[in-house]
Amino acid sequence: MSVYRLLPARPFASYRQYLEHHGGAPIGEWLSERDPQSILDEIGRSGLRGRGGAGFPAGVKWRTLFQHPCRERSVVCNAAEGEPGTFKDRALLRSNPYAGLEGLFVAAHVIAASSIHIGIKEIFEPEIARLEGALQEIRSMGGDGLPPVTIVPGPREYLFGEEKALLRFIDDGIPLPREPEYPPYQQGLNSTPLSPNPSLVNNVETFSHAAAIARHGAEGFRALGTEDTPGTILATICGDVKRPGVYEVAAGTPLSDIIDEQAGGATQGGVQAVLSGVSNGVLMPERLGTCADFGSLALAGSGLGSAGFIVIGKGRSIPQITRDIARFLYVESCNQCSACKHGLRLASSAIDELFDTELASEDDIERALYGARSAPQANRCYLPVQGSIVIPSLIERFRDQFDAQLENPEPPLNPFQFPSLRDLDATAHVFTYDDSPYRKRPDWTYEGEDGEAGIEAEATPEAVRLSSDVAELLRERALTSGTTVDRLVDRLLRAALEE
């Protein structure tokens, strides 16, 4: 069964070593002898589900592209991993980039795609270098006839990893989601009204599993995992555990086993809660025996997502963690959908007030709930839905902590680092955290990176509660001016200061 496991005991040093492990010919030679229909059938029989979110069946998605009437098709790998608490695709690219690349070539062969693109954040420098080297090796070993592969470095923005935003960035350099009516399998890269050019989009882990299934068949893959989620999963475990890292386990392994046996158990007095990224409901300690597969975690009120589990110890402040999550989602909202930006701003600002002795008020918690739940309206992407799930889940499960925070609006003594993972020392079991979520502004600029004087860039403006009539007037004026309330207020204040 080792051929179906993606993470080797030690990183593959070369493509030749990867092939020795799998016992097969180079992909260029091997693919030329395989019928696309037979590979597609194996992917369908395997039950492989996408390893990046909702777990959509890969075989169904691939068959949709296989049968699409438009003959101009492309394959796109989403390597722009940015979900908080997740590092699995980067760990995979560092130790085994060959599986993902083979999966891309397999997909292109199946759907007769003319091009392959890999969207990846430009800050992922080790992963980009590994991909470039692996591509050269594959080309040198009989891969000259394979479709061209373009590596597309993109911005650090969270939404760059949203599949419609990823396609838009590849097309025109803008990491903003397109209209929801046009998913990639209907409207892909370089599409026109007469030629929709559908694109097959999966992430690194999904394409890597597809390569193993194509080479070794569906039966062995299905022998791992569960009926609901066959195969293995790459689980990222971070936060309050002894050995943070990325671990490959059979899907269906109890979450408690992953935390205790793989990550060494919890610190900070034990597990208070576990988050699956910031897209799902919180898991309480009594639910840690839940199997880590899509169906089981959904029934437990959470979700597998990208299998990034954030362990929160008993010594942590849940209101502080909720505050960071709400601000992250608000700041990362692109403002194309007004309800998303306004709702998440209301949720974020209301929770902020819980930590301010002058502004904290009895309606803060209810305003946070209202803002989060009102965010998803005619939304182009899933981000506001995330806010409507995770923020109320934390507030409702830990209402006693929020009430206590309201009574004593002081910062926590033991703050929890927001789990934006920048790097991993796999040997020492240490994640490096990215501080950019704390520096990012709602207009997507960053403190300290825009030429402002250091004091101005680091200053935190004092929060002000406006009367309802003034707030409504500002909203109306912003709407008629084609701008946002934040920018309008900023412009008015600057003008007043200059007078």
C-alpha positions in Angstrom: 0.0 0.0 0.0 3.0 2.3 0.2 2.6 3.4 -3.4 -0.7 5.1 -2.4 1.0 7.1 0.4 2.2 10.6 -0.7 4.7 11.6 1.9 7.9 9.5 1.7 9.9 8.7 4.8 12.6 11.0 3.4 12.1 13.5 0.6 12.6 12.1 -2.9 16.0 13.3 -4.1 15.2 12.8 -7.8 12.5 11.7 -10.2 14.5 8.5 -10.8 14.2 7.7 -7.0 10.4 8.4 -7.2 10.1 6.0 -10.1 12.1 3.3 -8.3 9.6 3.6 -5.4 6.6 3.2 -7.8 8.2 0.7 -10.1 7.1 2.3 -13.3 8.3 4.0 -16.5 8.6 7.8 -16.7 5.3 9.5 -17.2 5.9 10.6 -20.8 6.5 7.0 -21.8 3.9 5.5 -19.6 1.0 7.8 -20.6 1.5 7.3 -24.3 0.3 3.7 -23.8 -2.7 4.4 -21.7 -6.3 5.0 -22.9 -7.8 8.2 -21.4 -11.1 6.5 -20.9 -9.6 3.7 -18.9 -7.8 6.1 -16.6 -11.0 8.1 -16.1 -12.8 5.0 -15.1 -10.1 4.2 -12.5 -10.4 7.7 -11.0 -14.2 7.2 -10.8 -14.0 3.8 -9.2 -11.4 5.0 -6.7 -13.9 7.3 -5.0 -11.2 10.0 -4.8 -12.6 13.2 -3.3 -11.0 16.6 -3.7 -8.7 17.3 -0.7 -9.2 21.1 -0.6 -12.7 21.9 0.7 -16.1 20.3 0.3 -14.6 17.0 -1.0 -16.2 17.0 -4.4 -15.8 13.6 -6.2 -12.8 13.9 -8.6 -14.2 11.4 -11.0 -17.3 13.4 -11.6 -15.4 16.6 -12.1 -13.0 15.0 -14.5 -15.8 13.3 -16.5 -17.6 16.6 -16.9 -14.5 18.1 -18.6 -14.0 14.8 -20.6 -17.5 15.2 -22.0 -17.5 19.0 -22.5 -18.3 20.0 -26.1 -15.7 22.7 -26.1 -12.4 21.3 -27.3 -10.1 24.0 -25.8 -9.5 22.8 -22.3 -6.8 23.4 -19.6 -5.7 21.8 -16.3 -5.0 24.1 -13.3 -3.3 23.1 -10.1 -4.3 25.2 -7.1 -1.0 25.4 -5.1 -1.9 28.7 -3.5 -2.4 27.1 -0.1 -3.6 29.8 2.4 -6.2 28.3 4.7 -5.2 29.1 8.3 -3.8 26.0 10.0 -2.9 24.2 6.8 0.5 23.4 5.3 -0.1 20.0 3.6 0.4 21.0 0.0 3.6 22.8 0.7 4.9 19.8 2.7 4.0 17.6 -0.2 5.7 19.8 -2.8 8.9 19.9 -0.7 9.2 16.1 -0.3 7.4 14.7 -3.4 6.7 17.2 -6.2 6.7 14.4 -8.8 3.4 12.9 -7.8 1.5 16.2 -8.2 3.2 16.9 -11.6 2.4 13.4 -12.8 -1.2 13.9 -11.7 -1.4 17.1 -13.8 -0.1 15.3 -16.9 -2.5 12.4 -16.3 -5.4 14.9 -16.1 -4.3 16.7 -19.2 -4.1 13.3 -21.0 -7.6 12.3 -19.9 -9.4 15.6 -20.8 -7.2 16.4 -23.8 -6.0 19.7 -22.3 -3.6 21.8 -24.3 -2.0 23.6 -21.4 -1.3 23.2 -17.7 -1.0 26.0 -15.1 0.2 25.9 -11.5 -1.0 28.9 -9.4 1.2 29.3 -6.4 2.0 32.2 -4.0 5.2 34.0 -4.9 6.3 33.7 -1.2 6.4 29.9 -1.5 10.0 30.1 -2.8 11.2 26.6 -1.8 8.1 25.0 -3.4 8.6 26.9 -6.6 12.2 25.9 -6.8 11.3 22.3 -6.2 8.6 22.3 -8.9 11.0 23.9 -11.5 13.7 21.3 -10.8 11.2 18.4 -10.9 9.8 19.6 -14.2 13.2 19.7 -15.7 13.9 16.2 -14.6 10.6 14.9 -16.0 11.3 16.6 -19.4 14.7 15.1 -19.5 13.4 11.6 -19.0 11.1 11.3 -22.1 8.7 14.1 -21.2 9.3 16.4 -24.2 6.0 15.5 -25.7 3.9 16.4 -22.6 1.8 19.6 -22.5 3.5 22.8 -21.5 3.4 23.7 -17.8 3.3 27.3 -16.7 4.1 28.1 -13.0 2.2 31.3 -12.1 3.5 33.0 -8.9 0.8 35.1 -7.3 0.1 37.4 -4.4 -0.2 36.4 -0.7 -3.9 37.3 -0.6 -6.2 34.6 0.8 -8.6 34.8 -2.1 -5.8 34.0 -4.6 -6.5 30.4 -3.5 -10.2 30.6 -4.4 -10.5 28.7 -7.7 -12.4 31.4 -9.7 -10.0 34.1 -8.4 -7.1 31.9 -9.3 -8.3 31.6 -12.9 -8.9 35.3 -13.0 -5.4 36.0 -11.8 -3.9 33.7 -14.4 -5.9 35.5 -17.1 -5.5 39.1 -16.1 -3.5 39.4 -12.9 -6.4 40.2 -10.6 -7.0 37.8 -7.6 -10.7 38.5 -7.3 -13.5 35.8 -7.7 -15.6 35.9 -10.8 -19.4 35.6 -10.7 -20.6 32.3 -9.2 -22.6 31.5 -12.2 -19.4 30.6 -14.1 -17.5 27.8 -12.3 -14.2 26.7 -13.9 -15.7 23.6 -15.5 -18.0 25.9 -17.4 -15.8 28.9 -18.0 -12.1 28.5 -17.8 -8.9 30.2 -18.9 -9.0 32.7 -21.8 -12.7 32.1 -22.3 -14.9 34.0 -24.7 -18.7 34.0 -25.3 -18.1 31.6 -28.2 -15.5 29.4 -26.5 -15.9 28.8 -22.8 -12.6 26.9 -22.5 -13.4 24.9 -19.4 -10.6 24.3 -16.8 -10.1 21.3 -14.5 -9.0 22.7 -11.1 -7.8 20.6 -8.2 -5.1 21.1 -5.6 -1.7 19.5 -5.2 -2.8 16.6 -2.9 -5.7 15.6 -5.2 -3.6 15.5 -8.3 -1.0 13.5 -6.4 -3.5 10.9 -5.4 -4.7 10.8 -9.0 -1.2 9.9 -10.2 -1.0 6.9 -7.8 -4.5 5.7 -8.8 -3.7 6.0 -12.5 -0.5 4.0 -12.1 -1.6 1.3 -9.6 -5.4 1.2 -9.9 -8.4 2.1 -7.8 -8.7 -1.1 -5.8 -5.6 -0.5 -3.6 -6.6 3.1 -3.0 -10.1 2.1 -1.8 -8.5 -0.4 0.6 -7.3 2.6 2.6 -9.6 5.1 4.4 -13.4 4.7 4.5 -16.2 4.2 2.2 -17.0 7.9 2.5 -13.4 9.1 2.0 -11.1 6.5 0.5 -7.3 6.9 0.6 -5.1 8.8 3.0 -5.3 12.4 4.1 -2.5 14.9 4.8 -3.4 16.4 8.2 -1.8 19.5 9.4 -1.8 19.8 13.2 -0.8 23.1 14.8 -1.5 25.2 17.8 -1.3 23.7 21.3 0.3 20.3 20.6 3.8 18.9 21.4 4.8 18.0 17.8 3.1 20.3 15.3 3.5 19.1 11.7 2.0 17.5 8.7 1.0 13.8 9.1 -0.3 11.3 6.5 -2.9 9.0 8.0 -5.7 6.8 6.6 -8.9 8.8 6.2 -11.2 7.8 9.0 -8.5 7.8 11.7 -10.1 9.3 14.8 -9.1 12.9 15.3 -8.0 12.2 18.9 -5.5 9.6 17.5 -4.0 12.1 15.1 -3.6 14.7 17.9 -2.3 12.2 20.5 -0.3 9.7 18.5 1.0 11.8 15.7 1.3 15.3 17.3 2.2 14.1 20.7 -0.9 15.3 22.5 -2.1 18.7 23.6 -0.4 21.3 25.8 -1.9 24.1 27.8 -3.7 21.8 30.1 -5.5 19.7 27.4 -7.8 20.3 24.5 -10.4 23.1 24.9 -11.5 23.0 21.3 -10.3 22.1 17.7 -10.9 24.2 14.6 -10.8 22.7 11.1 -9.3 25.8 9.4 -11.6 28.8 9.7 -14.3 27.3 7.4 -16.1 25.0 9.7 -17.8 24.8 13.1 -15.7 24.3 16.2 -15.2 20.7 17.6 -15.5 20.3 21.3 -13.4 17.8 23.3 -16.3 15.2 23.5 -16.2 15.1 19.6 -12.5 14.3 19.3 -13.3 10.6 18.7 -14.9 11.5 15.4 -13.3 9.9 12.4 -11.4 12.3 10.2 -13.3 11.9 6.9 -15.8 14.2 5.1 -19.0 12.6 6.2 -18.2 12.0 9.9 -16.9 15.5 10.6 -19.9 17.0 8.8 -22.2 15.0 11.0 -20.2 16.3 14.1 -21.0 19.9 13.0 -17.6 20.6 11.5 -15.9 19.5 8.3 -12.7 17.9 7.0 -11.9 20.8 4.5 -8.2 20.7 3.8 -7.5 18.7 7.0 -5.8 21.6 8.8 -6.6 21.2 12.5 -5.9 24.0 15.0 -5.7 22.7 18.5 -6.7 25.2 21.2 -5.6 24.5 24.8 -7.6 25.1 27.9 -5.4 28.1 28.9 -6.5 30.1 25.9 -9.1 32.9 25.4 -11.7 31.8 22.9 -13.0 35.5 22.4 -9.4 36.5 21.5 -9.2 33.7 18.9 -12.6 34.6 17.5 -11.5 38.2 17.3 -8.5 37.2 15.2 -10.6 35.0 12.9 -13.3 37.7 12.4 -10.7 40.3 11.6 -8.9 37.9 9.2 -12.1 37.2 7.2 -13.1 40.9 7.2 -9.8 42.1 6.0 -9.5 39.3 3.4 -12.9 40.1 2.0 -12.4 41.7 -1.4 -15.5 44.0 -1.2 -17.0 42.9 -4.5 -20.0 41.7 -2.5 -21.2 44.5 -0.2 -23.0 42.2 2.3 -19.8 40.2 2.9 -17.6 43.2 3.6 -20.2 45.1 5.7 -21.4 42.0 7.6 -17.9 40.8 8.5 -16.8 44.4 9.4 -19.7 44.6 11.8 -18.8 41.2 13.3 -15.1 42.1 13.6 -15.7 45.6 15.1 -18.3 44.3 17.6 -15.9 41.7 18.9 -13.1 44.3 19.0 -15.2 46.3 21.4 -15.2 43.4 23.9 -11.6 44.2 24.5 -12.0 48.0 25.0 -13.0 49.2 28.4 -14.6 52.4 27.0 -16.5 50.8 24.0 -17.7 47.4 25.3 -21.5 47.3 25.5 -24.2 44.7 26.0 -25.1 44.5 22.4 -21.6 43.7 21.1 -22.2 39.9 21.1 -25.5 40.1 19.3 -24.1 42.5 16.7 -21.3 40.2 16.1 -23.7 37.3 15.5 -25.9 39.4 13.2 -23.0 40.7 11.2 -21.5 37.2 10.6 -24.9 35.6 9.7 -25.8 38.4 7.3 -22.5 38.3 5.4 -23.4 35.6 2.7 -25.8 37.3 0.3 -25.3 36.9 -3.4 -21.7 36.1 -2.7 -19.2 35.2 -5.3 -17.1 32.9 -3.1 -17.3 30.9 0.1 -15.5 33.4 2.4 -18.7 35.0 3.9 -20.2 31.6 4.4 -17.1 30.7 6.4 -17.7 33.7 8.7 -21.4 32.8 9.1 -20.4 29.3 10.3 -17.2 29.7 12.4 -18.0 32.9 14.3 -21.4 32.0 15.6 -20.1 28.5 16.3 -17.4 29.8 18.6 -19.7 32.4 20.3 -22.5 29.9 20.9 -20.2 27.1 22.2 -18.3 29.5 24.5 -20.9 32.1 25.4 -19.8 32.1 29.0 -16.3 33.3 28.0 -17.8 36.0 25.8 -20.0 37.2 28.7 -17.0 37.2 31.0 -15.0 39.2 28.5 -17.8 41.7 28.3 -17.7 42.1 32.1 -13.9 42.5 32.1 -12.8 44.0 28.7 -9.1 43.3 29.1 -6.7 41.6 26.7 -5.9 37.9 27.4 -2.8 37.1 29.5 -2.0 34.1 27.3 -2.7 35.1 23.7 -3.0 32.5 20.9 -1.0 33.1 17.7 -3.2 33.3 14.7 -2.3 30.1 12.7 -1.2 31.6 9.4 1.6 29.2 8.7 4.7 30.5 6.9 7.2 27.7 7.2 7.8 24.3 8.8 10.9 22.7 10.2 9.7 19.1 10.0 12.6 17.7 12.0 12.2 20.0 14.9 8.3 20.1 14.6 8.2 23.8 14.6 6.0 26.1 12.5 7.0 29.6 11.6 4.0 31.9 11.8 3.3 34.7 9.3 2.5 38.1 10.9 1.0 39.6 7.8 -2.7 39.0 8.9 -2.0 41.4 11.8 -0.6 44.0 9.5 -3.0 43.8 6.6 -5.6 46.5 6.3 -9.2 46.1 4.9 -8.1 47.8 1.6 -5.4 45.0 1.2 -2.5 47.3 1.9 -0.1 46.4 4.7 1.3 48.4 7.5 5.0 49.1 7.0 5.0 48.2 3.3 3.4 51.3 1.7 6.1 54.0 2.2 4.4 55.6 5.3 6.5 56.8 8.2 7.0 54.1 10.7 5.0 55.7 13.5 2.1 56.4 11.2 2.1 52.9 9.8 2.1 51.3 13.3 -0.4 53.6 14.9 -3.7 52.1 15.8 -6.6 54.5 15.3 -8.9 55.0 18.2 -12.4 53.4 17.7 -15.4 55.8 17.6 -19.0 54.8 17.9 -21.1 57.0 15.5 -24.8 57.8 16.0 -27.1 55.9 13.7 -28.1 59.0 11.6 -24.5 59.9 11.0 -23.6 56.3 10.0 -26.5 56.1 7.6 -25.5 59.5 6.0 -22.0 58.2 5.5 -23.3 55.0 3.9 -25.5 56.9 1.5 -22.7 59.3 0.5 -20.3 56.4 0.0 -22.8 54.6 -2.2 -23.4 57.7 -4.4 -19.6 58.3 -4.6 -18.8 54.8 -5.7 -16.5 54.1 -2.7 -16.5 52.5 0.7 -17.4 54.1 4.0 -13.8 53.4 5.2 -12.3 55.3 2.3 -14.8 58.1 2.5 -14.2 58.7 6.2 -10.4 58.6 5.6 -10.8 61.2 2.8 -13.0 63.5 4.9 -10.7 63.3 7.9 -7.6 64.0 5.8 -9.3 67.0 4.2 -10.3 68.3 7.6 -6.8 68.0 9.0 -5.4 69.8 6.0 -7.7 72.8 6.5 
